[in-house]
């Protein structure tokens, strides 16, 4: 199965810009099924790359909102987004 970003309203140019993020960040995904916990962490490839850290922060805000919306729309789950520093 091939991923088609057009199915989600994403143009090839937008997809290319999004993939550029992978040149600056890596992802760490931790799962703990017994606790019902999933953690996603974005890590700058170059720790001095302040733009990468800002990009990660913006992406986290967007992803949190999308996940909350998806859980409500698909499963009728209510909840909250908790900001932790």
Biopython code that builds the backbone (N, CA, C, O; Angstrom):
import numpy as np
from Bio.PDB.StructureBuilder import StructureBuilder

atoms = [
    (1, "UNK", "N", (0.847, -1.176, 0.000)),
    (1, "UNK", "CA", (0.000, 0.000, 0.000)),
    (1, "UNK", "C", (0.892, 1.240, 0.000)),
    (1, "UNK", "O", (1.826, 1.337, 0.797)),
    (2, "UNK", "N", (0.610, 2.165, -0.875)),
    (2, "UNK", "CA", (1.378, 3.392, -0.995)),
    (2, "UNK", "C", (0.657, 4.525, -0.287)),
    (2, "UNK", "O", (-0.557, 4.673, -0.419)),
    (3, "UNK", "N", (1.404, 5.324, 0.466)),
    (3, "UNK", "CA", (0.837, 6.491, 1.138)),
    (3, "UNK", "C", (0.623, 7.593, 0.118)),
    (3, "UNK", "O", (1.553, 7.976, -0.591)),
    (4, "UNK", "N", (-0.590, 8.102, 0.040)),
    (4, "UNK", "CA", (-0.924, 9.177, -0.879)),
    (4, "UNK", "C", (-1.324, 10.405, -0.064)),
    (4, "UNK", "O", (-2.453, 10.465, 0.423)),
    (5, "UNK", "N", (-0.432, 11.386, 0.099)),
    (5, "UNK", "CA", (-0.757, 12.556, 0.911)),
    (5, "UNK", "C", (-1.925, 13.360, 0.353)),
    (5, "UNK", "O", (-2.578, 14.093, 1.096)),
    (6, "UNK", "N", (-2.200, 13.234, -0.957)),
    (6, "UNK", "CA", (-3.332, 13.936, -1.555)),
    (6, "UNK", "C", (-4.661, 13.523, -0.951)),
    (6, "UNK", "O", (-5.619, 14.295, -0.970)),
    (7, "UNK", "N", (-4.727, 12.302, -0.410)),
    (7, "UNK", "CA", (-5.960, 11.834, 0.237)),
    (7, "UNK", "C", (-6.290, 12.681, 1.461)),
    (7, "UNK", "O", (-7.442, 12.733, 1.893)),
    (8, "UNK", "N", (-5.296, 13.331, 2.008)),
    (8, "UNK", "CA", (-5.477, 14.136, 3.216)),
    (8, "UNK", "C", (-5.409, 15.630, 2.906)),
    (8, "UNK", "O", (-5.301, 16.450, 3.818)),
    (9, "UNK", "N", (-5.473, 15.985, 1.622)),
    (9, "UNK", "CA", (-5.434, 17.386, 1.226)),
    (9, "UNK", "C", (-4.044, 17.998, 1.295)),
    (9, "UNK", "O", (-3.908, 19.215, 1.418)),
    (10, "UNK", "N", (-3.012, 17.168, 1.217)),
    (10, "UNK", "CA", (-1.631, 17.648, 1.296)),
    (10, "UNK", "C", (-1.028, 17.625, -0.101)),
    (10, "UNK", "O", (-1.023, 16.590, -0.769)),
    (11, "UNK", "N", (-0.521, 18.769, -0.536)),
    (11, "UNK", "CA", (0.096, 18.852, -1.860)),
    (11, "UNK", "C", (1.503, 18.257, -1.815)),
    (11, "UNK", "O", (2.087, 18.125, -0.740)),
    (12, "UNK", "N", (2.045, 17.901, -2.973)),
    (12, "UNK", "CA", (3.428, 17.400, -3.001)),
    (12, "UNK", "C", (4.427, 18.412, -2.425)),
    (12, "UNK", "O", (5.406, 18.020, -1.790)),
    (13, "UNK", "N", (4.185, 19.709, -2.643)),
    (13, "UNK", "CA", (5.071, 20.737, -2.102)),
    (13, "UNK", "C", (5.000, 20.761, -0.578)),
    (13, "UNK", "O", (6.029, 20.880, 0.087)),
    (14, "UNK", "N", (3.798, 20.650, -0.019)),
    (14, "UNK", "CA", (3.641, 20.613, 1.429)),
    (14, "UNK", "C", (4.312, 19.373, 2.012)),
    (14, "UNK", "O", (4.928, 19.434, 3.077)),
    (15, "UNK", "N", (4.188, 18.258, 1.314)),
    (15, "UNK", "CA", (4.805, 17.024, 1.784)),
    (15, "UNK", "C", (6.323, 17.151, 1.783)),
    (15, "UNK", "O", (6.992, 16.672, 2.698)),
    (16, "UNK", "N", (6.863, 17.797, 0.755)),
    (16, "UNK", "CA", (8.308, 17.999, 0.688)),
    (16, "UNK", "C", (8.777, 18.887, 1.841)),
    (16, "UNK", "O", (9.815, 18.614, 2.445)),
    (17, "UNK", "N", (8.026, 19.946, 2.152)),
    (17, "UNK", "CA", (8.374, 20.819, 3.277)),
    (17, "UNK", "C", (8.298, 20.048, 4.589)),
    (17, "UNK", "O", (9.157, 20.201, 5.458)),
    (18, "UNK", "N", (7.278, 19.229, 4.728)),
    (18, "UNK", "CA", (7.119, 18.451, 5.955)),
    (18, "UNK", "C", (8.283, 17.472, 6.129)),
    (18, "UNK", "O", (8.782, 17.288, 7.239)),
    (19, "UNK", "N", (8.706, 16.857, 5.051)),
    (19, "UNK", "CA", (9.805, 15.897, 5.128)),
    (19, "UNK", "C", (11.126, 16.573, 5.488)),
    (19, "UNK", "O", (12.035, 15.916, 5.997)),
    (20, "UNK", "N", (11.242, 17.857, 5.234)),
    (20, "UNK", "CA", (12.444, 18.610, 5.601)),
    (20, "UNK", "C", (12.649, 18.584, 7.113)),
    (20, "UNK", "O", (13.781, 18.664, 7.590)),
    (21, "UNK", "N", (11.564, 18.473, 7.861)),
    (21, "UNK", "CA", (11.645, 18.409, 9.324)),
    (21, "UNK", "C", (12.533, 17.240, 9.751)),
    (21, "UNK", "O", (13.269, 17.341, 10.732)),
    (22, "UNK", "N", (12.461, 16.139, 9.017)),
    (22, "UNK", "CA", (13.264, 14.964, 9.336)),
    (22, "UNK", "C", (14.757, 15.183, 9.211)),
    (22, "UNK", "O", (15.544, 14.379, 9.710)),
    (23, "UNK", "N", (15.159, 16.259, 8.551)),
    (23, "UNK", "CA", (16.582, 16.589, 8.474)),
    (23, "UNK", "C", (17.066, 17.274, 9.746)),
    (23, "UNK", "O", (18.269, 17.425, 9.960)),
    (24, "UNK", "N", (16.115, 17.689, 10.595)),
    (24, "UNK", "CA", (16.464, 18.447, 11.795)),
    (24, "UNK", "C", (16.045, 17.758, 13.094)),
    (24, "UNK", "O", (16.607, 18.021, 14.157)),
    (25, "UNK", "N", (15.062, 16.882, 12.996)),
    (25, "UNK", "CA", (14.530, 16.228, 14.196)),
    (25, "UNK", "C", (14.484, 14.729, 14.017)),
    (25, "UNK", "O", (14.364, 14.224, 12.900)),
    (26, "UNK", "N", (14.582, 14.020, 15.131)),
    (26, "UNK", "CA", (14.297, 12.585, 15.133)),
    (26, "UNK", "C", (13.181, 12.371, 16.146)),
    (26, "UNK", "O", (12.901, 13.251, 16.960)),
    (27, "UNK", "N", (12.562, 11.237, 16.102)),
    (27, "UNK", "CA", (11.430, 10.961, 16.988)),
    (27, "UNK", "C", (11.743, 9.751, 17.858)),
    (27, "UNK", "O", (12.373, 8.789, 17.419)),
    (28, "UNK", "N", (11.287, 9.828, 19.097)),
    (28, "UNK", "CA", (11.377, 8.703, 20.029)),
    (28, "UNK", "C", (9.952, 8.419, 20.485)),
    (28, "UNK", "O", (9.269, 9.310, 20.991)),
    (29, "UNK", "N", (9.507, 7.192, 20.309)),
    (29, "UNK", "CA", (8.153, 6.802, 20.699)),
    (29, "UNK", "C", (8.265, 5.724, 21.764)),
    (29, "UNK", "O", (8.849, 4.663, 21.544)),
    (30, "UNK", "N", (7.691, 6.022, 22.922)),
    (30, "UNK", "CA", (7.690, 5.061, 24.027)),
    (30, "UNK", "C", (6.261, 4.618, 24.262)),
    (30, "UNK", "O", (5.334, 5.427, 24.284)),
    (31, "UNK", "N", (6.101, 3.309, 24.438)),
    (31, "UNK", "CA", (4.759, 2.790, 24.692)),
    (31, "UNK", "C", (4.760, 1.971, 25.968)),
    (31, "UNK", "O", (5.693, 1.217, 26.245)),
    (32, "UNK", "N", (3.717, 2.132, 26.724)),
    (32, "UNK", "CA", (3.537, 1.362, 27.949)),
    (32, "UNK", "C", (2.072, 0.913, 27.983)),
    (32, "UNK", "O", (1.246, 1.533, 28.653)),
    (33, "UNK", "N", (1.755, -0.170, 27.258)),
    (33, "UNK", "CA", (0.366, -0.612, 27.160)),
    (33, "UNK", "C", (-0.274, -0.924, 28.507)),
    (33, "UNK", "O", (-1.467, -0.684, 28.692)),
    (34, "UNK", "N", (0.494, -1.452, 29.442)),
    (34, "UNK", "CA", (-0.093, -1.819, 30.739)),
    (34, "UNK", "C", (-0.568, -0.603, 31.520)),
    (34, "UNK", "O", (-1.442, -0.716, 32.379)),
    (35, "UNK", "N", (0.009, 0.565, 31.222)),
    (35, "UNK", "CA", (-0.409, 1.801, 31.879)),
    (35, "UNK", "C", (-1.286, 2.663, 30.984)),
    (35, "UNK", "O", (-1.752, 3.721, 31.409)),
    (36, "UNK", "N", (-1.518, 2.221, 29.741)),
    (36, "UNK", "CA", (-2.308, 3.008, 28.803)),
    (36, "UNK", "C", (-1.612, 4.302, 28.421)),
    (36, "UNK", "O", (-2.259, 5.336, 28.253)),
    (37, "UNK", "N", (-0.299, 4.246, 28.286)),
    (37, "UNK", "CA", (0.488, 5.455, 28.052)),
    (37, "UNK", "C", (1.294, 5.343, 26.775)),
    (37, "UNK", "O", (1.891, 4.306, 26.485)),
    (38, "UNK", "N", (1.303, 6.436, 26.010)),
    (38, "UNK", "CA", (2.101, 6.559, 24.797)),
    (38, "UNK", "C", (2.785, 7.920, 24.856)),
    (38, "UNK", "O", (2.126, 8.940, 25.058)),
    (39, "UNK", "N", (4.097, 7.938, 24.679)),
    (39, "UNK", "CA", (4.860, 9.187, 24.720)),
    (39, "UNK", "C", (5.573, 9.372, 23.389)),
    (39, "UNK", "O", (6.200, 8.449, 22.869)),
    (40, "UNK", "N", (5.468, 10.578, 22.850)),
    (40, "UNK", "CA", (6.162, 10.917, 21.613)),
    (40, "UNK", "C", (7.090, 12.072, 21.942)),
    (40, "UNK", "O", (6.656, 13.089, 22.483)),
    (41, "UNK", "N", (8.362, 11.919, 21.618)),
    (41, "UNK", "CA", (9.341, 12.950, 21.929)),
    (41, "UNK", "C", (10.117, 13.282, 20.664)),
    (41, "UNK", "O", (10.615, 12.390, 19.977)),
    (42, "UNK", "N", (10.215, 14.567, 20.364)),
    (42, "UNK", "CA", (11.004, 15.034, 19.239)),
    (42, "UNK", "C", (12.339, 15.536, 19.770)),
    (42, "UNK", "O", (12.383, 16.291, 20.741)),
    (43, "UNK", "N", (13.425, 15.117, 19.130)),
    (43, "UNK", "CA", (14.767, 15.431, 19.585)),
    (43, "UNK", "C", (15.543, 16.058, 18.425)),
    (43, "UNK", "O", (15.602, 15.499, 17.329)),
    (44, "UNK", "N", (16.133, 17.222, 18.681)),
    (44, "UNK", "CA", (16.937, 17.886, 17.646)),
    (44, "UNK", "C", (18.163, 17.041, 17.333)),
    (44, "UNK", "O", (18.865, 16.605, 18.245)),
    (45, "UNK", "N", (18.423, 16.810, 16.066)),
    (45, "UNK", "CA", (19.612, 16.084, 15.647)),
    (45, "UNK", "C", (20.851, 16.867, 16.068)),
    (45, "UNK", "O", (21.831, 16.290, 16.540)),
    (46, "UNK", "N", (20.798, 18.184, 15.895)),
    (46, "UNK", "CA", (21.861, 19.077, 16.344)),
    (46, "UNK", "C", (21.291, 19.884, 17.518)),
    (46, "UNK", "O", (20.425, 20.730, 17.298)),
    (47, "UNK", "N", (21.742, 19.655, 18.745)),
    (47, "UNK", "CA", (21.184, 20.338, 19.915)),
    (47, "UNK", "C", (21.270, 21.869, 19.853)),
    (47, "UNK", "O", (20.524, 22.555, 20.551)),
    (48, "UNK", "N", (22.162, 22.403, 19.034)),
    (48, "UNK", "CA", (22.287, 23.856, 18.901)),
    (48, "UNK", "C", (21.329, 24.446, 17.871)),
    (48, "UNK", "O", (21.304, 25.662, 17.676)),
    (49, "UNK", "N", (20.553, 23.611, 17.220)),
    (49, "UNK", "CA", (19.612, 24.044, 16.185)),
    (49, "UNK", "C", (18.330, 24.544, 16.854)),
    (49, "UNK", "O", (17.386, 23.779, 17.051)),
    (50, "UNK", "N", (18.305, 25.834, 17.200)),
    (50, "UNK", "CA", (17.138, 26.397, 17.901)),
    (50, "UNK", "C", (15.897, 26.386, 17.035)),
    (50, "UNK", "O", (14.788, 26.289, 17.560)),
    (51, "UNK", "N", (16.049, 26.482, 15.728)),
    (51, "UNK", "CA", (14.893, 26.435, 14.828)),
    (51, "UNK", "C", (14.228, 25.057, 14.891)),
    (51, "UNK", "O", (13.003, 24.957, 14.828)),
    (52, "UNK", "N", (15.024, 24.007, 15.013)),
    (52, "UNK", "CA", (14.464, 22.653, 15.118)),
    (52, "UNK", "C", (13.628, 22.522, 16.387)),
    (52, "UNK", "O", (12.554, 21.921, 16.365)),
    (53, "UNK", "N", (14.112, 23.078, 17.479)),
    (53, "UNK", "CA", (13.372, 22.991, 18.733)),
    (53, "UNK", "C", (12.063, 23.785, 18.664)),
    (53, "UNK", "O", (11.055, 23.366, 19.233)),
    (54, "UNK", "N", (12.075, 24.924, 17.971)),
    (54, "UNK", "CA", (10.843, 25.702, 17.795)),
    (54, "UNK", "C", (9.865, 24.946, 16.897)),
    (54, "UNK", "O", (8.662, 24.929, 17.155)),
    (55, "UNK", "N", (10.386, 24.326, 15.848)),
    (55, "UNK", "CA", (9.547, 23.523, 14.957)),
    (55, "UNK", "C", (8.901, 22.376, 15.731)),
    (55, "UNK", "O", (7.720, 22.084, 15.545)),
    (56, "UNK", "N", (9.671, 21.735, 16.589)),
    (56, "UNK", "CA", (9.135, 20.642, 17.406)),
    (56, "UNK", "C", (8.029, 21.155, 18.318)),
    (56, "UNK", "O", (6.989, 20.510, 18.450)),
    (57, "UNK", "N", (8.239, 22.295, 18.942)),
    (57, "UNK", "CA", (7.229, 22.853, 19.847)),
    (57, "UNK", "C", (5.932, 23.136, 19.098)),
    (57, "UNK", "O", (4.852, 22.817, 19.594)),
    (58, "UNK", "N", (6.025, 23.723, 17.923)),
    (58, "UNK", "CA", (4.824, 24.006, 17.123)),
    (58, "UNK", "C", (4.142, 22.716, 16.699)),
    (58, "UNK", "O", (2.916, 22.612, 16.741)),
    (59, "UNK", "N", (4.933, 21.737, 16.293)),
    (59, "UNK", "CA", (4.368, 20.455, 15.878)),
    (59, "UNK", "C", (3.659, 19.744, 17.012)),
    (59, "UNK", "O", (2.628, 19.104, 16.801)),
    (60, "UNK", "N", (4.198, 19.850, 18.200)),
    (60, "UNK", "CA", (3.587, 19.209, 19.372)),
    (60, "UNK", "C", (2.222, 19.814, 19.653)),
    (60, "UNK", "O", (1.265, 19.087, 19.922)),
    (61, "UNK", "N", (2.121, 21.142, 19.594)),
    (61, "UNK", "CA", (0.825, 21.792, 19.814)),
    (61, "UNK", "C", (-0.202, 21.323, 18.790)),
    (61, "UNK", "O", (-1.334, 20.993, 19.142)),
    (62, "UNK", "N", (0.197, 21.297, 17.531)),
    (62, "UNK", "CA", (-0.714, 20.883, 16.465)),
    (62, "UNK", "C", (-1.108, 19.417, 16.618)),
    (62, "UNK", "O", (-2.286, 19.080, 16.497)),
    (63, "UNK", "N", (-0.147, 18.552, 16.880)),
    (63, "UNK", "CA", (-0.420, 17.129, 17.023)),
    (63, "UNK", "C", (-1.351, 16.853, 18.204)),
    (63, "UNK", "O", (-2.251, 16.020, 18.101)),
    (64, "UNK", "N", (-1.143, 17.540, 19.312)),
    (64, "UNK", "CA", (-2.005, 17.349, 20.486)),
    (64, "UNK", "C", (-3.456, 17.703, 20.155)),
    (64, "UNK", "O", (-4.377, 16.979, 20.534)),
    (65, "UNK", "N", (-3.655, 18.808, 19.451)),
    (65, "UNK", "CA", (-5.011, 19.211, 19.071)),
    (65, "UNK", "C", (-5.636, 18.207, 18.114)),
    (65, "UNK", "O", (-6.812, 17.868, 18.250)),
    (66, "UNK", "N", (-4.862, 17.733, 17.151)),
    (66, "UNK", "CA", (-5.376, 16.755, 16.189)),
    (66, "UNK", "C", (-5.741, 15.439, 16.875)),
    (66, "UNK", "O", (-6.772, 14.843, 16.566)),
    (67, "UNK", "N", (-4.900, 14.987, 17.802)),
    (67, "UNK", "CA", (-5.189, 13.748, 18.527)),
    (67, "UNK", "C", (-6.452, 13.881, 19.374)),
    (67, "UNK", "O", (-7.273, 12.964, 19.423)),
    (68, "UNK", "N", (-6.603, 15.018, 20.035)),
    (68, "UNK", "CA", (-7.801, 15.237, 20.851)),
    (68, "UNK", "C", (-9.051, 15.233, 19.970)),
    (68, "UNK", "O", (-10.052, 14.607, 20.316)),
    (69, "UNK", "N", (-8.995, 15.927, 18.841)),
    (69, "UNK", "CA", (-10.131, 15.972, 17.923)),
    (69, "UNK", "C", (-10.455, 14.576, 17.394)),
    (69, "UNK", "O", (-11.619, 14.180, 17.347)),
    (70, "UNK", "N", (-9.419, 13.834, 16.997)),
    (70, "UNK", "CA", (-9.621, 12.495, 16.440)),
    (70, "UNK", "C", (-10.260, 11.559, 17.472)),
    (70, "UNK", "O", (-11.157, 10.788, 17.131)),
    (71, "UNK", "N", (-9.811, 11.618, 18.714)),
    (71, "UNK", "CA", (-10.384, 10.754, 19.746)),
    (71, "UNK", "C", (-11.842, 11.104, 20.028)),
    (71, "UNK", "O", (-12.655, 10.220, 20.298)),
    (72, "UNK", "N", (-12.166, 12.376, 19.967)),
    (72, "UNK", "CA", (-13.551, 12.783, 20.156)),
    (72, "UNK", "C", (-14.405, 12.354, 18.968)),
    (72, "UNK", "O", (-15.473, 11.769, 19.147)),
    (73, "UNK", "N", (-13.931, 12.646, 17.745)),
    (73, "UNK", "CA", (-14.704, 12.336, 16.545)),
    (73, "UNK", "C", (-14.882, 10.835, 16.331)),
    (73, "UNK", "O", (-15.971, 10.385, 15.975)),
    (74, "UNK", "N", (-13.828, 10.064, 16.544)),
    (74, "UNK", "CA", (-13.894, 8.635, 16.255)),
    (74, "UNK", "C", (-14.476, 7.804, 17.392)),
    (74, "UNK", "O", (-15.225, 6.857, 17.153)),
    (75, "UNK", "N", (-14.134, 8.155, 18.621)),
    (75, "UNK", "CA", (-14.491, 7.312, 19.756)),
    (75, "UNK", "C", (-15.447, 7.978, 20.737)),
    (75, "UNK", "O", (-15.902, 7.342, 21.688)),
    (76, "UNK", "N", (-15.756, 9.258, 20.513)),
    (76, "UNK", "CA", (-16.607, 9.977, 21.448)),
    (76, "UNK", "C", (-15.927, 10.184, 22.796)),
    (76, "UNK", "O", (-16.597, 10.361, 23.813)),
    (77, "UNK", "N", (-14.595, 10.162, 22.801)),
    (77, "UNK", "CA", (-13.844, 10.307, 24.048)),
    (77, "UNK", "C", (-13.649, 11.780, 24.378)),
    (77, "UNK", "O", (-13.163, 12.552, 23.552)),
    (78, "UNK", "N", (-14.026, 12.157, 25.575)),
    (78, "UNK", "CA", (-13.797, 13.512, 26.064)),
    (78, "UNK", "C", (-12.546, 13.494, 26.922)),
    (78, "UNK", "O", (-12.195, 12.463, 27.495)),
    (79, "UNK", "N", (-11.882, 14.618, 27.010)),
    (79, "UNK", "CA", (-10.676, 14.670, 27.824)),
    (79, "UNK", "C", (-10.108, 16.068, 27.809)),
    (79, "UNK", "O", (-10.822, 17.043, 27.576)),
    (80, "UNK", "N", (-8.841, 16.155, 28.055)),
    (80, "UNK", "CA", (-8.185, 17.447, 28.112)),
    (80, "UNK", "C", (-6.756, 17.320, 27.619)),
    (80, "UNK", "O", (-6.167, 16.239, 27.631)),
    (81, "UNK", "N", (-6.210, 18.452, 27.183)),
    (81, "UNK", "CA", (-4.803, 18.538, 26.832)),
    (81, "UNK", "C", (-4.126, 19.229, 28.002)),
    (81, "UNK", "O", (-4.472, 20.357, 28.354)),
    (82, "UNK", "N", (-3.162, 18.551, 28.599)),
    (82, "UNK", "CA", (-2.470, 19.069, 29.768)),
    (82, "UNK", "C", (-1.085, 19.549, 29.332)),
    (82, "UNK", "O", (-0.287, 18.775, 28.804)),
    (83, "UNK", "N", (-0.815, 20.826, 29.558)),
    (83, "UNK", "CA", (0.489, 21.395, 29.204)),
    (83, "UNK", "C", (1.454, 21.176, 30.363)),
    (83, "UNK", "O", (1.185, 21.581, 31.494)),
    (84, "UNK", "N", (2.572, 20.536, 30.072)),
    (84, "UNK", "CA", (3.588, 20.247, 31.086)),
    (84, "UNK", "C", (4.897, 20.856, 30.630)),
    (84, "UNK", "O", (5.300, 20.651, 29.486)),
    (85, "UNK", "N", (5.574, 21.603, 31.497)),
    (85, "UNK", "CA", (6.893, 22.147, 31.169)),
    (85, "UNK", "C", (7.959, 21.408, 31.919)),
    (85, "UNK", "O", (9.141, 21.719, 31.777)),
]
sb = StructureBuilder()
sb.init_structure("model")
sb.init_model(0)
sb.init_chain("A")
sb.init_seg("    ")
for serial, (resi, resn, name, xyz) in enumerate(atoms, 1):
    if name == "N":
        sb.init_residue(resn, " ", resi, " ")
    sb.init_atom(name, np.array(xyz, "f"), 0.0, 1.0, " ", f" {name:<3s}", serial, name[0])
structure = sb.get_structure()
